[in-house]
């Protein structure tokens, strides 16, 4: 899709927990099935929420 390549920072990604019902990146990506979760970094919804709270406070 051109020269723009975006990389998601797993340390800052909450999969939109705290913001939206589903990950926005997956909704807006022009290429289907290109955004996948890292199987070596499983995070529960509660863990994602805790990350959101910490990031929102900073």
Backbone atoms as SQL, in Angstrom:
CREATE TABLE atoms (id INTEGER PRIMARY KEY, chain TEXT, resi INTEGER, resn TEXT, atom TEXT, x REAL, y REAL, z REAL);
INSERT INTO atoms VALUES
  (1, 'A', 1, 'UNK', 'N', 0.828, -1.202, 0.000),
  (2, 'A', 1, 'UNK', 'CA', 0.000, 0.000, 0.000),
  (3, 'A', 1, 'UNK', 'C', 0.867, 1.259, 0.000),
  (4, 'A', 2, 'UNK', 'N', 2.084, 1.169, -0.497),
  (5, 'A', 2, 'UNK', 'CA', 2.936, 2.352, -0.535),
  (6, 'A', 2, 'UNK', 'C', 4.081, 2.239, 0.447),
  (7, 'A', 3, 'UNK', 'N', 4.676, 3.376, 0.761),
  (8, 'A', 3, 'UNK', 'CA', 5.858, 3.397, 1.608),
  (9, 'A', 3, 'UNK', 'C', 5.552, 3.382, 3.099),
  (10, 'A', 4, 'UNK', 'N', 4.315, 3.633, 3.506),
  (11, 'A', 4, 'UNK', 'CA', 3.977, 3.681, 4.922),
  (12, 'A', 4, 'UNK', 'C', 3.897, 2.277, 5.505),
  (13, 'A', 5, 'UNK', 'N', 4.717, 2.051, 6.514),
  (14, 'A', 5, 'UNK', 'CA', 4.686, 0.789, 7.250),
  (15, 'A', 5, 'UNK', 'C', 4.487, 1.144, 8.712),
  (16, 'A', 6, 'UNK', 'N', 3.492, 0.593, 9.329),
  (17, 'A', 6, 'UNK', 'CA', 3.186, 0.891, 10.717),
  (18, 'A', 6, 'UNK', 'C', 3.500, -0.317, 11.578),
  (19, 'A', 7, 'UNK', 'N', 4.059, -0.058, 12.741),
  (20, 'A', 7, 'UNK', 'CA', 4.381, -1.126, 13.675),
  (21, 'A', 7, 'UNK', 'C', 3.704, -0.816, 14.999),
  (22, 'A', 8, 'UNK', 'N', 3.053, -1.809, 15.563),
  (23, 'A', 8, 'UNK', 'CA', 2.347, -1.637, 16.823),
  (24, 'A', 8, 'UNK', 'C', 3.303, -1.950, 17.965),
  (25, 'A', 9, 'UNK', 'N', 3.405, -1.039, 18.921),
  (26, 'A', 9, 'UNK', 'CA', 4.238, -1.227, 20.103),
  (27, 'A', 9, 'UNK', 'C', 3.448, -2.052, 21.109),
  (28, 'A', 10, 'UNK', 'N', 3.834, -3.304, 21.298),
  (29, 'A', 10, 'UNK', 'CA', 3.091, -4.212, 22.186),
  (30, 'A', 10, 'UNK', 'C', 3.058, -3.717, 23.625),
  (31, 'A', 11, 'UNK', 'N', 4.061, -2.936, 24.020),
  (32, 'A', 11, 'UNK', 'CA', 4.078, -2.411, 25.389),
  (33, 'A', 11, 'UNK', 'C', 3.041, -1.315, 25.598),
  (34, 'A', 12, 'UNK', 'N', 2.554, -0.727, 24.510),
  (35, 'A', 12, 'UNK', 'CA', 1.570, 0.349, 24.617),
  (36, 'A', 12, 'UNK', 'C', 0.202, -0.036, 24.060),
  (37, 'A', 13, 'UNK', 'N', 0.129, -1.185, 23.432),
  (38, 'A', 13, 'UNK', 'CA', -1.136, -1.610, 22.829),
  (39, 'A', 13, 'UNK', 'C', -2.034, -2.249, 23.883),
  (40, 'A', 14, 'UNK', 'N', -3.262, -1.760, 23.966),
  (41, 'A', 14, 'UNK', 'CA', -4.256, -2.342, 24.876),
  (42, 'A', 14, 'UNK', 'C', -5.350, -3.039, 24.079),
  (43, 'A', 15, 'UNK', 'N', -5.115, -3.223, 22.775),
  (44, 'A', 15, 'UNK', 'CA', -6.124, -3.780, 21.869),
  (45, 'A', 15, 'UNK', 'C', -7.433, -2.990, 21.988),
  (46, 'A', 16, 'UNK', 'N', -7.286, -1.712, 22.284),
  (47, 'A', 16, 'UNK', 'CA', -8.374, -0.735, 22.417),
  (48, 'A', 16, 'UNK', 'C', -9.273, -0.975, 23.625),
  (49, 'A', 17, 'UNK', 'N', -8.873, -1.879, 24.529),
  (50, 'A', 17, 'UNK', 'CA', -9.615, -2.046, 25.779),
  (51, 'A', 17, 'UNK', 'C', -9.552, -0.706, 26.509),
  (52, 'A', 18, 'UNK', 'N', -10.694, -0.222, 26.942),
  (53, 'A', 18, 'UNK', 'CA', -10.772, 1.076, 27.582),
  (54, 'A', 18, 'UNK', 'C', -11.170, 2.183, 26.631),
  (55, 'A', 19, 'UNK', 'N', -11.108, 1.894, 25.329),
  (56, 'A', 19, 'UNK', 'CA', -11.469, 2.897, 24.321),
  (57, 'A', 19, 'UNK', 'C', -12.631, 2.440, 23.434),
  (58, 'A', 20, 'UNK', 'N', -12.509, 1.260, 22.860),
  (59, 'A', 20, 'UNK', 'CA', -13.481, 0.770, 21.884),
  (60, 'A', 20, 'UNK', 'C', -13.842, -0.688, 22.166),
  (61, 'A', 21, 'UNK', 'N', -14.884, -1.174, 21.534),
  (62, 'A', 21, 'UNK', 'CA', -15.324, -2.554, 21.719),
  (63, 'A', 21, 'UNK', 'C', -14.409, -3.566, 21.041),
  (64, 'A', 22, 'UNK', 'N', -13.754, -3.146, 19.965),
  (65, 'A', 22, 'UNK', 'CA', -12.834, -4.034, 19.255),
  (66, 'A', 22, 'UNK', 'C', -11.622, -3.220, 18.806),
  (67, 'A', 23, 'UNK', 'N', -10.502, -3.880, 18.542),
  (68, 'A', 23, 'UNK', 'CA', -9.296, -3.157, 18.137),
  (69, 'A', 23, 'UNK', 'C', -9.514, -2.320, 16.875),
  (70, 'A', 24, 'UNK', 'N', -9.276, -1.043, 16.985),
  (71, 'A', 24, 'UNK', 'CA', -9.473, -0.121, 15.868),
  (72, 'A', 24, 'UNK', 'C', -8.525, -0.427, 14.718),
  (73, 'A', 25, 'UNK', 'N', -7.306, -0.852, 15.026),
  (74, 'A', 25, 'UNK', 'CA', -6.338, -1.116, 13.962),
  (75, 'A', 25, 'UNK', 'C', -6.863, -2.173, 12.994),
  (76, 'A', 26, 'UNK', 'N', -7.546, -3.178, 13.527),
  (77, 'A', 26, 'UNK', 'CA', -8.088, -4.229, 12.672),
  (78, 'A', 26, 'UNK', 'C', -9.234, -3.692, 11.802),
  (79, 'A', 27, 'UNK', 'N', -9.970, -2.722, 12.311),
  (80, 'A', 27, 'UNK', 'CA', -11.084, -2.165, 11.550),
  (81, 'A', 27, 'UNK', 'C', -10.628, -1.250, 10.421),
  (82, 'A', 28, 'UNK', 'N', -9.529, -0.525, 10.624),
  (83, 'A', 28, 'UNK', 'CA', -9.101, 0.461, 9.626),
  (84, 'A', 28, 'UNK', 'C', -8.012, -0.040, 8.689),
  (85, 'A', 29, 'UNK', 'N', -7.410, -1.178, 8.988),
  (86, 'A', 29, 'UNK', 'CA', -6.345, -1.692, 8.134),
  (87, 'A', 29, 'UNK', 'C', -6.909, -2.057, 6.753),
  (88, 'A', 30, 'UNK', 'N', -6.287, -1.550, 5.692),
  (89, 'A', 30, 'UNK', 'CA', -6.812, -1.819, 4.356),
  (90, 'A', 30, 'UNK', 'C', -6.538, -3.241, 3.860),
  (91, 'A', 31, 'UNK', 'N', -5.707, -3.971, 4.567),
  (92, 'A', 31, 'UNK', 'CA', -5.376, -5.331, 4.151),
  (93, 'A', 31, 'UNK', 'C', -5.918, -6.300, 5.194),
  (94, 'A', 32, 'UNK', 'N', -6.786, -7.192, 4.788),
  (95, 'A', 32, 'UNK', 'CA', -7.407, -8.126, 5.719),
  (96, 'A', 32, 'UNK', 'C', -6.384, -9.060, 6.354),
  (97, 'A', 33, 'UNK', 'N', -6.591, -9.323, 7.633),
  (98, 'A', 33, 'UNK', 'CA', -5.830, -10.323, 8.384),
  (99, 'A', 33, 'UNK', 'C', -4.335, -10.032, 8.481),
  (100, 'A', 34, 'UNK', 'N', -3.935, -8.777, 8.476),
  (101, 'A', 34, 'UNK', 'CA', -2.510, -8.474, 8.595),
  (102, 'A', 34, 'UNK', 'C', -2.121, -8.135, 10.024),
  (103, 'A', 35, 'UNK', 'N', -3.071, -7.830, 10.874),
  (104, 'A', 35, 'UNK', 'CA', -2.767, -7.491, 12.254),
  (105, 'A', 35, 'UNK', 'C', -3.118, -8.706, 13.109),
  (106, 'A', 36, 'UNK', 'N', -2.076, -9.324, 13.636),
  (107, 'A', 36, 'UNK', 'CA', -2.274, -10.521, 14.437),
  (108, 'A', 36, 'UNK', 'C', -1.656, -10.313, 15.811),
  (109, 'A', 37, 'UNK', 'N', -2.140, -11.049, 16.784),
  (110, 'A', 37, 'UNK', 'CA', -1.558, -10.964, 18.108),
  (111, 'A', 37, 'UNK', 'C', -0.309, -11.833, 18.170),
  (112, 'A', 38, 'UNK', 'N', 0.589, -11.471, 19.061),
  (113, 'A', 38, 'UNK', 'CA', 1.837, -12.209, 19.235),
  (114, 'A', 38, 'UNK', 'C', 1.571, -13.389, 20.164),
  (115, 'A', 39, 'UNK', 'N', 1.683, -14.621, 19.674),
  (116, 'A', 39, 'UNK', 'CA', 1.382, -15.775, 20.512),
  (117, 'A', 39, 'UNK', 'C', 2.326, -15.916, 21.705),
  (118, 'A', 40, 'UNK', 'N', 3.471, -15.264, 21.670),
  (119, 'A', 40, 'UNK', 'CA', 4.397, -15.328, 22.798),
  (120, 'A', 40, 'UNK', 'C', 4.068, -14.289, 23.874),
  (121, 'A', 41, 'UNK', 'N', 3.067, -13.430, 23.604),
  (122, 'A', 41, 'UNK', 'CA', 2.656, -12.396, 24.561),
  (123, 'A', 41, 'UNK', 'C', 1.152, -12.431, 24.790),
  (124, 'A', 42, 'UNK', 'N', 0.623, -13.524, 25.293),
  (125, 'A', 42, 'UNK', 'CA', -0.832, -13.550, 25.534),
  (126, 'A', 42, 'UNK', 'C', -1.199, -12.614, 26.682),
  (127, 'A', 43, 'UNK', 'N', -2.274, -11.848, 26.512),
  (128, 'A', 43, 'UNK', 'CA', -2.744, -10.935, 27.551),
  (129, 'A', 43, 'UNK', 'C', -4.251, -11.090, 27.682),
  (130, 'A', 44, 'UNK', 'N', -4.701, -11.212, 28.902),
  (131, 'A', 44, 'UNK', 'CA', -6.136, -11.308, 29.146),
  (132, 'A', 44, 'UNK', 'C', -6.754, -9.918, 29.045),
  (133, 'A', 45, 'UNK', 'N', -8.056, -9.878, 28.976),
  (134, 'A', 45, 'UNK', 'CA', -8.755, -8.579, 28.934),
  (135, 'A', 45, 'UNK', 'C', -8.444, -7.774, 30.201),
  (136, 'A', 46, 'UNK', 'N', -8.357, -8.451, 31.348),
  (137, 'A', 46, 'UNK', 'CA', -8.013, -7.753, 32.589),
  (138, 'A', 46, 'UNK', 'C', -6.605, -7.166, 32.539),
  (139, 'A', 47, 'UNK', 'N', -5.658, -7.908, 31.978),
  (140, 'A', 47, 'UNK', 'CA', -4.293, -7.395, 31.845),
  (141, 'A', 47, 'UNK', 'C', -4.245, -6.195, 30.893),
  (142, 'A', 48, 'UNK', 'N', -5.008, -6.265, 29.821),
  (143, 'A', 48, 'UNK', 'CA', -5.072, -5.143, 28.888),
  (144, 'A', 48, 'UNK', 'C', -5.695, -3.923, 29.560),
  (145, 'A', 49, 'UNK', 'N', -6.712, -4.147, 30.385),
  (146, 'A', 49, 'UNK', 'CA', -7.352, -3.040, 31.118),
  (147, 'A', 49, 'UNK', 'C', -6.351, -2.398, 32.070),
  (148, 'A', 50, 'UNK', 'N', -5.577, -3.209, 32.800),
  (149, 'A', 50, 'UNK', 'CA', -4.573, -2.678, 33.718),
  (150, 'A', 50, 'UNK', 'C', -3.527, -1.846, 32.965),
  (151, 'A', 51, 'UNK', 'N', -3.136, -2.322, 31.792),
  (152, 'A', 51, 'UNK', 'CA', -2.181, -1.562, 30.974),
  (153, 'A', 51, 'UNK', 'C', -2.791, -0.228, 30.556),
  (154, 'A', 52, 'UNK', 'N', -4.077, -0.245, 30.158),
  (155, 'A', 52, 'UNK', 'CA', -4.770, 0.981, 29.778),
  (156, 'A', 52, 'UNK', 'C', -4.766, 1.985, 30.930),
  (157, 'A', 53, 'UNK', 'N', -5.071, 1.526, 32.138),
  (158, 'A', 53, 'UNK', 'CA', -5.136, 2.413, 33.310),
  (159, 'A', 53, 'UNK', 'C', -3.773, 3.055, 33.552),
  (160, 'A', 54, 'UNK', 'N', -2.710, 2.274, 33.484),
  (161, 'A', 54, 'UNK', 'CA', -1.365, 2.803, 33.699),
  (162, 'A', 54, 'UNK', 'C', -1.001, 3.815, 32.612),
  (163, 'A', 55, 'UNK', 'N', -1.270, 3.489, 31.364),
  (164, 'A', 55, 'UNK', 'CA', -0.942, 4.398, 30.263),
  (165, 'A', 55, 'UNK', 'C', -1.776, 5.673, 30.322),
  (166, 'A', 56, 'UNK', 'N', -3.037, 5.563, 30.692),
  (167, 'A', 56, 'UNK', 'CA', -3.915, 6.736, 30.769),
  (168, 'A', 56, 'UNK', 'C', -3.480, 7.682, 31.892),
  (169, 'A', 57, 'UNK', 'N', -2.901, 7.125, 32.951),
  (170, 'A', 57, 'UNK', 'CA', -2.463, 7.941, 34.076),
  (171, 'A', 57, 'UNK', 'C', -1.181, 8.711, 33.776),
  (172, 'A', 58, 'UNK', 'N', -0.412, 8.225, 32.808),
  (173, 'A', 58, 'UNK', 'CA', 0.873, 8.900, 32.517),
  (174, 'A', 58, 'UNK', 'C', 0.747, 9.971, 31.477);
